[in-house]
Amino acid sequence: ELLADAGARIPGRMLRYRLAWCRCPATGAVPSTRSVAPSSPPSTITTHSMPHPSVVVLNDIHIDILDYIVPAACTDAAFRAMWAEFEWENKVAVATSLTDEAAYLDHVLAATNMRCLTPASARRGDAGFLAANLYARSVFGEDALVNVALERGADGRLAGFVRIRSKTQGIALSLGDKLILKQKGV
C-alpha cells in the first residue's frame, strides 16, 4: 500500500516504481482547462516495504481536457452574445480525408465532447456545405463555443475551418490542440 502526503487521491492513476506498477492515491489541483498537469509540489510516498520515502513528481502526470468538458445547451441568442463577447479564438483548418459533411461534424462532436446546437433538420441534405454551432461547458464554469464551417470542393474534399471561442485562452487552445490531434487519423 502506498501512502501519499495529506491523504491525497488521484483515482486510477498508475505510478511506476522500480519496474513494478502500483497504484498511488493522491490529490492535486488542476487550476484550469489549459493545464495539462496538476499543480502540486512533489508528493512523498512511503510503503511498508520501502525503508525510505520516495518522491513522485505530479507534473509527469498529464490530464486529458475532455475529462473536464461536458456537453451543454444554450439558446441561439445566448450563443451569439457569448460569441461576440469572448475574445479568445482558435481557428483550426479542416484537414481530413472524409468527404461527407455530416460525418466530419460527428467526428468533431466526438473529438471535442460538445453538443451540436444546430437542429438536425438544418444539417440534412446534400448542399455541399455545412455550418453548425457547438457548445460545451467545463467543470470550472468556462464556456466553449465552436463554429464549424465546411464546404465540399469540386474534387470532393472538405475544406473550411473550425473556430473555437472562449472567455479564457486555455480552453480555446486546448480544444484546438485536441481537434488537431484527432484530425490526423481521419
N, C-alpha and C positions, 0 to 999 in steps of 0.2 A: 504494500500500500504506500502511495506517495502522499505526502502532506505538503500543502502549499502555505505560504505565509498568509496570514489574515483570513484563513478559511476560504480562499479564492476558488472560483469554479468557472471553467470554460467547458461546456458539455461536449463530449465526444472528441475532444482534441487528443491527438496522439503525439507523444514526445519520445524521442529516441535516446536511449542511454546504453552505451557500451554494447552495441549490436543487438540489443533486445528492445522490443516495443513494450511500452507500458502506458497506461492512462494516468493523466495528472489533472485532477480538477483544479481550476484556478479561475480567478476573475480578473478582468481588466476592462478599462473603459475604451469605447470606440466613440471619439468625440463628434464625428460627423460622417456622412457618407463618402467623403473624399478620402478618408483614412482607410488604408488597406491593412493596417497593422494596429493592434491595440496599443494605446498609450499607457504604458505602465513601466515602472522600473523593473529590472530583472528580478525574478522571483527565486527565492531559495527554497529548495525542496530537500526533504530527507526521507530516507526509507529505513525500515528496520534492518535491512541487510547492508546498508551503506553506513560506514562509520562517520563520514564527513558530509556535510550538506553540499549539494550541487546547485549551480546557478543555471536557470533557464531564462534565456533572453526571449521575451514575448514578441519582440519585433520580428522574429523569424516566422511568426505565425501570420499568414495572410488570410484576410476575410473577404468573402465574395459580397459585393454590393447588393446582389439580388436577394441576399438573406434579409436585407433591411428595406426592400421596396415591396409595396403591396399595391395591387390594382385598386383604383378608386374611381369614383364617378363625380362629375360636376356638371353644371349646366353649361350650355354654349356661351351664355353671357359671362359666366364666371371664368371660363376658359379664355375668352377673348380679353377680359380685363387683366387676368394674370399674364397672358402673353404680352400685352402692352407694358405691363409693369416690370416684368423680370428682365434684368439686364444681362445676365449671363447666357450666352448661346454657344452651342457646339454644333457645327454643321458637318455632317458626315455624308460623303458622296456614296451613292449606291454602287456597290461592286459585287455583282452576283452573276451566276450562270442561270438563275431562274428566269423564266420568260413569262410567267403569269403574275400579274399584279397582286391578286388575292393571296397567292402562295407566298410572295415576298412579305406582304403585310402580316400574314400569320407567323412568318419567321421572325419579324421584328417584335411582334407581340410576345412570342416565346422567349426571345433573347433578352428582352427588357423587363419582363414581368409587369406589363402595363395593360390597361383596359382601353379598348377602342371606343371612342365616344361617337364616331360617325356611324349612323344607322346602317344596318346590313343592306337595306334597300338602296342606299346611295352608293354602295360598293359593288353592287351586282352589275352584270353586263360585260360587254367586250368593247369598251370605248377606246381602249389603248392607253388610257391614263387613269390615275387614281390619286386622290387626295384624301387623307384621313388624319384625324386628331386623336392622340392617345394621352392618357393621364394616369399618374400613379402618385402615391404619397409615401414618404419614408417614415419609418418608426420614430424618427426625430422630428417629424412635423414638416419636413421640406416637401414642397410640391414639385413634381416633374412633369413638364409638358413636352409633347413630341408632335411634330407635324411631318407626315410622310407625304412627299410629292413625287410621283413616278410617271413616266411615260414609256411606252414601248416604241422603240425606234423601227425604222424600215427593215433592219436586219433581225428584228425580233427580240433584241436585248433590251433589258430595262435600264433606264437612266433616270437620274434625279437625285434628290437629297432628302436626308432625314435631319430635321432641325430639332435640337433638344434645348429647351429653355428651363431655367430655374432661377430662383432668387439668389442661390449660392453657387459659386463656381464649382464646388466639389461634386455635386450631383450631376451637373451638366457634363463635366469632363469624365466622370466615372462611367456614366451610362454610355457616352460616346465611345470610350475605350472598350467597353464590353461589347457594343454593337460591332465595332471594327473587328474584334477578335472572332465574333460569331459569324461574320460575313465571309471570312476566309475559307471556311469549309463548304460554303454553299454557292 
